[in-house]
Amino acid sequence: MPQVMEFKLPDLGEGLTEAEIVRWLVAVGDVVAIDQPVVEVETAKAMVEVPCPYGGVVTARFGEEGTELPVGAPLITVAVGAACLPADADAVAPEGAPDSANAPRPLIGYGSDPSRPARRRRVRPGSAAPGAAPEGPAPAVVPVAAVTAPAVTAPPVTAPAAAAPAAVVAGPVPVISPLVRKLARDHGVDLRALRGSGPEGLILRADVDAALRAPAREASAVAPVVAPVVAPVVAPVVAPVVASVRSTAPEGATRTPLKGVRGAVADKLSRSRREIPDATCWVDADATELMATRAAMNAAGGPKISVLALLARICTAALARHPELNSTVDLAANEIVRLPSVHLGFAAQTERGLMVPVVRDAQARSAESLSAEFARLTELARAGKLAPADLTGGTFTLNNYGVFGVDGSTPIINHPEAAMLGVGRIIPKPWVYQGELAVRQVVQLSLTFDHRVCDGGTAGGFLRYVADCVESPSVLLRSL
């Protein structure tokens, strides 16, 4: 008899707790090989293909395209074993290989290997009938909505029991998400004292949030007079307000869910505004010499150098002089952490929304190397193939919004960084040059900085050095 193995949505790393199904790569009845990608999902960071650690026949898929699933929710079931495979399924396992080859193995990573041949094969009708699924209703006919509803629906607030010490159990804690572990650690919540509301007792973020709210509920229970007043008021007041807000939308209005990349951007920008006391300073600079220098470099042959790469090289030199701006604030320790390397983020507009890929160790790169890396990451971003690691770990961000035809802006800091430099369009403007009125190539530079990590003198010194290098690139040569 074949064994039916259930494959669940794995932990995708970087604190991600859910993913949206974008495209199924297999269908019910297909033969899959070990580590073959079976579904393409979109997280708040990137699009990834998820490989299955089992080889055999797909007997069920859980979730339709567009459905959001939490980490740990079932994805597919696979019938493994020789009895469930068609006679010509050599691609699934080598001839004579034991069934133990289907034992769970570590996932190979994100994305498919282009060197591996496609091994998707559909079982012909009747060929898998003897053992494709256990007796009773086949998993393939289980309604998708019935399967996915428990996994997608957020648990009620009262579901996780903020357990007493008597409920503490020994053994591993059923937590997959590093985000949940960090949230519990930061607020002193004992995960062993919680009963998870996720699949197979998995502890979700909602369980930790409910545990944090439990002391407030217990405090309100001490005063019996307050409880009857609060309970009936909250439900009838909030629900009508929400309903009225939705009903007042004009006819023909459309609604776009704040999820995926758009939701992640919204959360990060909102958190930046809440937590960071930011300030902005700006200056106009004559970029005529910078543009002439770039033209001369490109005319000399070799790979082309972009304006963004030159500005990035200037930024890394400025950060070496003013390292306070290459910092982050550790709220838990109440400390400013000055970072040793510059991992430079740059804003890239894509069809999926705004993304900020990160160039690692930008301070050690030349203008030519920076140009190549910007081009590579931009191409991956537009193709939706950036890995989560390509979008995290930045220490300073460069935002060239001049490509949109605007002169200036007040950038919002990319939390948890300490500063962002914004660059407007470079256009001809009247400018006093060597005592004469002339037409010069002028750009506006805007620096938004975290006022906790430095004062205006440091921020102004950074911005002035950047402007001086833009106006006279020879200034940069002194620091190289």
C-alpha positions as CSV (number, residue, x, y, z in Angstrom):
1,M,0.0,0.0,0.0
2,P,1.3,3.5,-0.8
3,Q,1.8,5.9,2.0
4,V,0.2,9.3,1.6
5,M,2.5,12.1,2.8
6,E,1.3,15.6,3.5
7,F,3.6,18.5,2.6
8,K,3.0,21.7,4.4
9,L,4.1,25.3,3.5
10,P,7.6,25.5,4.9
11,D,9.2,28.3,6.8
12,L,10.4,30.7,4.1
13,G,12.8,32.5,6.4
14,E,13.2,36.3,7.1
15,G,10.3,36.3,9.6
16,L,7.7,35.5,6.9
17,T,4.6,33.9,8.4
18,E,2.4,33.6,5.3
19,A,2.5,33.4,1.5
20,E,0.0,33.7,-1.4
21,I,-0.4,31.0,-4.0
22,V,0.5,32.5,-7.3
23,R,0.6,29.5,-9.6
24,W,0.4,25.7,-9.2
25,L,3.2,23.9,-11.0
26,V,1.6,20.5,-10.7
27,A,-1.9,19.1,-10.8
28,V,-3.7,16.2,-9.0
29,G,-2.6,13.0,-10.7
30,D,0.8,14.3,-11.7
31,V,4.0,12.4,-10.8
32,V,6.5,14.5,-9.0
33,A,10.1,13.9,-8.2
34,I,11.9,14.6,-4.9
35,D,12.8,18.3,-4.6
36,Q,10.7,19.2,-7.7
37,P,9.0,22.7,-7.4
38,V,5.3,22.2,-7.0
39,V,3.9,25.7,-6.4
40,E,5.0,29.3,-6.9
41,V,4.1,31.6,-4.0
42,E,4.5,35.3,-3.3
43,T,5.6,36.5,0.1
44,A,6.0,40.0,1.3
45,K,9.6,39.8,0.1
46,A,9.7,38.0,-3.2
47,M,8.2,35.3,-5.5
48,V,9.6,31.8,-4.8
49,E,9.1,28.3,-6.0
50,V,8.6,25.7,-3.3
51,P,10.1,22.3,-3.9
52,C,8.4,19.1,-2.4
53,P,10.6,16.7,-0.4
54,Y,8.6,13.7,-1.5
55,G,8.4,11.8,-4.8
56,G,5.2,10.1,-6.0
57,V,1.7,10.9,-7.2
58,V,-0.1,14.2,-6.2
59,T,-3.4,13.2,-4.6
60,A,-4.6,16.6,-3.4
61,R,-3.8,20.3,-3.6
62,F,-4.9,22.6,-0.8
63,G,-5.7,26.2,-1.8
64,E,-6.5,27.9,-5.1
65,E,-4.4,30.5,-6.9
66,G,-4.8,33.8,-5.0
67,T,-5.3,32.1,-1.6
68,E,-3.1,33.2,1.3
69,L,-1.8,30.4,3.5
70,P,0.1,30.6,6.8
71,V,3.4,28.8,7.4
72,G,2.6,25.2,8.4
73,A,-0.7,24.9,6.4
74,P,-1.0,21.9,4.1
75,L,0.0,22.5,0.5
76,I,-0.3,19.0,-1.2
77,T,-0.5,15.4,-0.4
78,V,1.7,12.8,-2.3
79,A,1.2,9.1,-2.5
80,V,4.7,7.6,-2.3
81,G,5.7,4.0,-3.0
82,A,6.1,1.9,-6.1
83,A,2.5,0.7,-6.1
84,C,1.2,4.2,-6.7
85,L,3.4,5.0,-9.7
86,P,2.7,4.3,-13.4
87,A,4.8,1.8,-15.2
88,D,6.9,4.5,-17.0
89,A,7.6,6.7,-14.0
90,D,11.4,6.2,-14.2
91,A,11.9,10.0,-13.8
92,V,10.6,9.9,-10.3
93,A,13.2,7.5,-8.9
94,P,16.0,5.4,-10.3
95,E,15.2,1.9,-11.2
96,G,15.5,-0.3,-8.1
97,A,15.6,2.6,-5.7
98,P,14.0,1.7,-2.3
99,D,10.9,3.5,-1.1
100,S,13.0,5.1,1.7
101,A,14.2,7.5,-0.9
102,N,11.0,9.4,-0.3
103,A,11.9,10.1,3.3
104,P,11.6,13.8,4.1
105,R,14.8,15.7,3.1
106,P,15.9,19.3,3.7
107,L,14.5,21.6,1.1
108,I,17.0,22.5,-1.6
109,G,16.1,26.2,-1.5
110,Y,14.1,28.7,-3.5
111,G,13.6,28.4,-7.2
112,S,14.1,25.6,-9.7
113,D,17.4,24.2,-11.0
114,P,17.4,24.9,-14.8
115,S,19.8,22.0,-15.3
116,R,17.2,19.5,-13.9
117,P,14.9,18.2,-16.6
118,A,11.2,18.6,-16.2
119,R,9.7,15.6,-14.6
120,R,6.0,16.4,-14.5
121,R,4.0,13.5,-15.7
122,R,0.2,12.8,-15.5
123,V,-1.0,9.4,-14.5
124,R,-3.1,7.9,-17.2
125,P,-6.7,7.1,-16.1
126,G,-6.9,3.9,-14.3
127,S,-3.1,3.4,-14.0
128,A,-3.1,4.6,-10.4
129,A,-6.4,3.2,-9.3
130,P,-5.1,0.2,-7.2
131,G,-3.2,2.4,-4.7
132,A,-3.3,6.0,-5.6
133,A,-5.1,6.9,-2.4
134,P,-6.3,5.3,0.8
135,E,-9.8,3.8,1.0
136,G,-12.6,6.2,1.4
137,P,-13.0,9.6,-0.3
138,A,-9.9,10.6,-2.2
139,P,-8.1,13.7,-0.9
140,A,-8.3,15.2,-4.4
141,V,-12.1,15.7,-4.1
142,V,-12.0,17.4,-0.7
143,P,-13.3,20.9,-1.4
144,V,-10.5,23.4,-1.4
145,A,-12.4,25.9,0.6
146,A,-13.1,23.4,3.4
147,V,-9.4,22.6,3.7
148,T,-8.0,26.1,3.5
149,A,-10.5,27.9,5.6
150,P,-9.1,26.8,9.0
151,A,-5.5,27.6,7.8
152,V,-6.3,31.1,6.4
153,T,-8.8,32.4,8.9
154,A,-7.2,34.2,11.8
155,P,-7.9,32.5,15.1
156,P,-10.3,34.2,17.6
157,V,-8.7,36.2,20.3
158,T,-9.8,33.8,23.0
159,A,-8.5,30.7,21.1
160,P,-5.0,30.5,22.5
161,A,-5.1,29.8,26.2
162,A,-2.6,32.1,27.9
163,A,-1.7,29.1,29.9
164,A,-0.9,29.0,33.6
165,P,2.4,27.4,34.7
166,A,0.6,24.1,35.1
167,A,0.2,24.0,31.3
168,V,4.0,24.3,30.6
169,V,5.2,21.2,28.8
170,A,8.6,19.8,28.1
171,G,10.0,19.1,24.7
172,P,10.4,21.3,21.6
173,V,8.3,24.4,21.3
174,P,6.0,24.2,18.2
175,V,7.1,27.5,16.6
176,I,8.3,27.9,13.1
177,S,8.4,31.6,12.5
178,P,11.4,33.5,13.9
179,L,9.2,36.6,14.0
180,V,6.9,34.8,16.6
181,R,10.0,33.8,18.7
182,K,11.3,37.4,18.7
183,L,7.9,38.9,19.6
184,A,7.6,36.5,22.5
185,R,11.2,37.1,23.6
186,D,10.9,40.9,23.5
187,H,7.7,40.9,25.6
188,G,8.7,38.1,28.0
189,V,6.1,35.6,26.9
190,D,6.9,31.9,27.7
191,L,6.1,30.0,24.5
192,R,6.0,26.7,26.5
193,A,3.0,28.1,28.3
194,L,0.9,28.7,25.2
195,R,-1.3,26.3,23.3
196,G,-1.0,27.1,19.6
197,S,-4.1,27.6,17.4
198,G,-2.3,26.7,14.1
199,P,-2.1,23.3,12.4
200,E,-1.0,20.6,14.8
201,G,-0.7,23.1,17.7
202,L,1.6,25.5,15.8
203,I,2.0,28.7,17.7
204,L,1.1,31.7,15.6
205,R,1.7,35.4,16.1
206,A,-2.0,35.8,17.0
207,D,-1.4,33.4,19.9
208,V,1.4,35.6,21.3
209,D,-0.7,38.7,20.8
210,A,-3.6,37.1,22.7
211,A,-1.2,36.2,25.5
212,L,-0.1,39.8,25.7
213,R,-3.7,41.0,25.9
214,A,-4.5,38.4,28.6
215,P,-3.3,40.6,31.6
216,A,-5.5,43.4,30.4
217,R,-8.5,41.1,30.3
218,E,-7.7,39.7,33.7
219,A,-7.4,43.2,35.1
220,S,-10.8,44.2,33.7
221,A,-12.3,41.1,35.3
222,V,-11.3,42.3,38.8
223,A,-13.8,45.2,38.5
224,P,-17.1,43.5,37.8
225,V,-18.8,46.8,37.2
226,V,-16.7,47.7,34.2
227,A,-17.0,44.4,32.4
228,P,-20.8,44.6,31.6
229,V,-20.3,48.1,30.4
230,V,-17.4,47.5,28.0
231,A,-18.5,44.2,26.5
232,P,-21.8,45.3,25.0
233,V,-20.5,48.7,23.8
234,V,-17.5,47.5,21.7
235,A,-19.3,45.2,19.4
236,P,-22.3,47.3,18.4
237,V,-20.2,50.5,18.0
238,V,-17.3,49.1,15.9
239,A,-19.3,47.0,13.5
240,P,-21.7,49.7,12.3
241,V,-18.8,52.2,11.9
242,V,-16.9,49.7,9.7
243,A,-20.0,48.9,7.7
244,S,-20.9,52.5,7.2
245,V,-17.3,53.4,6.0
246,R,-17.5,50.6,3.4
247,S,-21.0,51.5,2.3
248,T,-20.1,55.2,1.7
249,A,-17.6,54.3,-1.0
250,P,-18.8,55.8,-4.3
251,E,-20.3,53.5,-6.9
252,G,-17.6,52.0,-9.1
253,A,-14.9,52.3,-6.5
254,T,-12.3,49.5,-6.4
255,R,-10.6,48.0,-3.4
256,T,-7.0,46.7,-3.4
257,P,-6.0,44.5,-0.4
258,L,-2.9,45.6,1.4
259,K,-1.0,42.4,1.2
260,G,2.1,40.9,-0.4
261,V,4.7,43.5,-1.4
262,R,2.2,46.4,-1.1
263,G,1.3,45.4,2.4
264,A,4.9,45.0,3.5
265,V,5.7,48.4,2.2
266,A,2.7,49.9,4.0
267,D,3.7,48.3,7.3
268,K,7.4,49.4,7.0
269,L,6.5,53.0,6.1
270,S,4.0,53.2,8.9
271,R,6.4,51.8,11.4
272,S,9.1,54.3,10.2
273,R,6.7,57.2,10.8
274,R,5.7,55.9,14.2
275,E,9.1,55.1,15.6
276,I,11.6,57.4,13.9
277,P,11.8,61.1,14.8
278,D,13.0,62.1,11.3
279,A,14.2,65.4,9.9
280,T,15.0,66.5,6.3
281,C,17.6,68.9,4.9
282,W,18.2,69.6,1.2
283,V,20.5,71.5,-1.1
284,D,20.8,72.3,-4.8
285,A,24.0,71.2,-6.5
286,D,25.6,71.9,-9.9
287,A,26.0,68.5,-11.4
288,T,27.5,69.7,-14.7
289,E,31.0,68.4,-13.9
290,L,29.7,65.1,-12.6
291,M,27.8,64.5,-15.9
292,A,30.9,65.5,-17.9
293,T,33.1,63.1,-15.8
294,R,30.6,60.3,-16.5
295,A,30.6,61.0,-20.2
296,A,34.5,60.9,-20.3
297,M,34.5,57.6,-18.3
298,N,32.1,56.0,-20.7
299,A,33.9,57.3,-23.8
300,A,37.1,55.6,-22.6
301,G,35.6,52.2,-23.3
302,G,34.6,49.3,-21.0
303,P,31.3,48.8,-19.2
304,K,29.1,51.9,-19.0
305,I,28.9,53.7,-15.6
306,S,25.5,54.8,-14.5
307,V,24.8,58.1,-12.7
308,L,23.3,56.1,-9.8
309,A,26.6,54.2,-9.4
310,L,28.6,57.5,-9.2
311,L,26.1,58.8,-6.6
312,A,26.4,55.5,-4.7
313,R,30.2,55.8,-4.7
314,I,29.9,59.4,-3.4
315,C,27.5,58.2,-0.6
316,T,29.9,55.4,0.6
317,A,32.7,58.0,0.8
318,A,30.4,60.4,2.7
319,L,29.4,57.6,5.1
320,A,33.1,56.9,5.8
321,R,33.4,60.5,7.0
322,H,30.0,60.5,8.9
323,P,29.5,56.9,10.1
324,E,26.7,57.9,12.4
325,L,24.3,57.8,9.5
326,N,25.2,54.1,8.8
327,S,23.5,53.1,12.1
328,T,20.4,51.6,13.5
329,V,18.6,52.1,16.9
330,D,18.2,49.1,19.2
331,L,15.1,50.1,21.2
332,A,15.3,47.0,23.4
333,A,18.8,47.9,24.6
334,N,18.3,51.7,24.2
335,E,21.5,51.9,22.1
336,I,22.7,53.3,18.8
337,V,24.4,50.5,16.9
338,R,27.0,51.8,14.4
339,L,27.4,49.3,11.6
340,P,30.8,48.3,10.1
341,S,29.7,47.8,6.4
342,V,27.6,49.8,4.0
343,H,24.8,47.6,2.6
344,L,23.3,50.1,0.2
345,G,19.6,49.8,-0.7
346,F,18.3,51.5,-3.8
347,A,14.6,52.1,-4.7
348,A,13.4,50.2,-7.8
349,Q,9.9,50.6,-9.1
350,T,8.4,47.3,-10.5
351,E,5.0,46.0,-11.6
352,R,4.7,44.5,-8.1
353,G,5.3,47.8,-6.5
354,L,8.3,49.6,-4.9
355,M,11.2,47.3,-3.9
356,V,14.5,48.1,-2.3
357,P,17.2,45.6,-3.4
358,V,20.4,45.7,-1.4
359,V,24.0,45.9,-2.7
360,R,26.2,44.2,-0.1
361,D,29.5,45.8,1.0
362,A,29.0,48.8,-1.3
363,Q,31.9,50.6,0.4
364,A,34.3,48.0,-1.2
365,R,33.0,48.3,-4.7
366,S,34.1,50.5,-7.6
367,A,31.8,52.6,-9.7
368,E,32.0,49.9,-12.4
369,S,31.1,47.1,-9.9
370,L,28.2,49.2,-8.5
371,S,26.8,49.7,-12.0
372,A,26.9,46.0,-12.7
373,E,25.3,45.1,-9.4
374,F,22.5,47.7,-9.8
375,A,21.7,46.4,-13.3
376,R,21.6,42.8,-12.1
377,L,19.4,43.4,-9.1
378,T,17.1,45.7,-11.1
379,E,16.6,43.0,-13.7
380,L,15.8,40.4,-11.0
381,A,13.4,42.8,-9.3
382,R,11.4,43.5,-12.5
383,A,11.2,39.8,-13.3
384,G,10.0,39.1,-9.7
385,K,12.9,36.8,-9.0
386,L,14.6,38.5,-6.1
387,A,15.3,36.2,-3.2
388,P,14.3,37.5,0.3
389,A,18.0,37.9,1.2
390,D,18.3,40.4,-1.7
391,L,15.7,42.7,0.0
392,T,16.9,42.7,3.6
393,G,19.9,43.9,5.7
394,G,20.2,47.4,4.2
395,T,22.0,50.0,6.3
396,F,21.5,53.1,4.0
397,T,19.2,53.8,1.1
398,L,19.7,55.8,-2.1
399,N,16.4,56.9,-3.8
400,N,16.7,58.3,-7.3
401,Y,13.1,59.6,-7.8
402,G,14.4,62.0,-10.5
403,V,13.6,59.2,-13.0
404,F,9.9,60.1,-12.4
405,G,10.5,63.7,-13.6
406,V,10.3,65.3,-10.1
407,D,12.8,67.7,-8.6
408,G,12.5,67.0,-4.8
409,S,10.9,65.0,-2.1
410,T,11.1,64.3,1.6
411,P,12.0,60.6,1.7
412,I,10.7,58.3,4.4
413,I,13.5,56.3,6.1
414,N,13.6,52.6,5.3
415,H,13.2,51.3,8.8
416,P,15.3,50.3,10.7
417,E,18.0,52.3,8.9
418,A,19.0,55.8,10.0
419,A,19.0,57.8,6.8
420,M,18.0,58.0,3.1
421,L,19.4,60.3,0.4
422,G,16.9,61.4,-2.3
423,V,18.0,62.6,-5.7
424,G,15.8,64.6,-8.0
425,R,16.1,65.0,-11.8
426,I,19.2,66.7,-13.3
427,I,18.0,69.5,-15.6
428,P,19.4,72.7,-17.1
429,K,18.8,75.7,-14.8
430,P,20.1,79.3,-14.5
431,W,23.1,79.2,-12.1
432,V,25.8,81.6,-11.0
433,Y,29.0,80.0,-12.1
434,Q,32.4,81.7,-11.6
435,G,30.6,85.0,-11.0
436,E,28.6,84.8,-14.2
437,L,25.0,83.7,-14.8
438,A,25.0,80.5,-16.8
439,V,22.9,77.5,-17.7
440,R,24.1,74.5,-15.7
441,Q,22.9,71.0,-14.9
442,V,21.3,71.3,-11.5
443,V,20.1,68.6,-9.1
444,Q,18.3,68.8,-5.7
445,L,19.6,66.4,-3.0
446,S,17.5,65.6,0.0
447,L,18.6,63.8,3.2
448,T,16.1,62.5,5.7
449,F,17.8,61.3,8.9
450,D,17.0,59.8,12.3
451,H,17.5,62.7,14.7
452,R,18.2,60.2,17.5
453,V,21.5,59.0,15.9
454,C,22.9,62.5,15.0
455,D,22.2,66.2,15.1
456,G,21.8,68.6,12.2
457,G,25.5,69.4,12.1
458,T,26.4,65.8,11.2
459,A,23.5,65.5,8.7
460,G,24.5,68.8,7.1
461,G,28.1,67.8,6.9
462,F,27.2,64.6,5.1
463,L,24.9,66.3,2.6
464,R,27.4,69.1,2.0
465,Y,30.2,66.6,1.2
466,V,27.9,64.8,-1.2
467,A,27.0,68.1,-2.9
468,D,30.7,69.1,-3.1
469,C,31.6,65.8,-4.8
470,V,28.7,66.2,-7.3
471,E,29.9,69.7,-8.1
472,S,33.5,68.8,-8.3
473,P,34.2,65.0,-8.6
474,S,37.9,65.7,-8.0
475,V,36.9,66.1,-4.3
476,L,36.0,62.4,-4.2
477,L,39.5,61.5,-5.4
478,R,41.0,62.8,-2.1
479,S,39.2,60.0,-0.2
480,L,39.9,57.1,-2.6
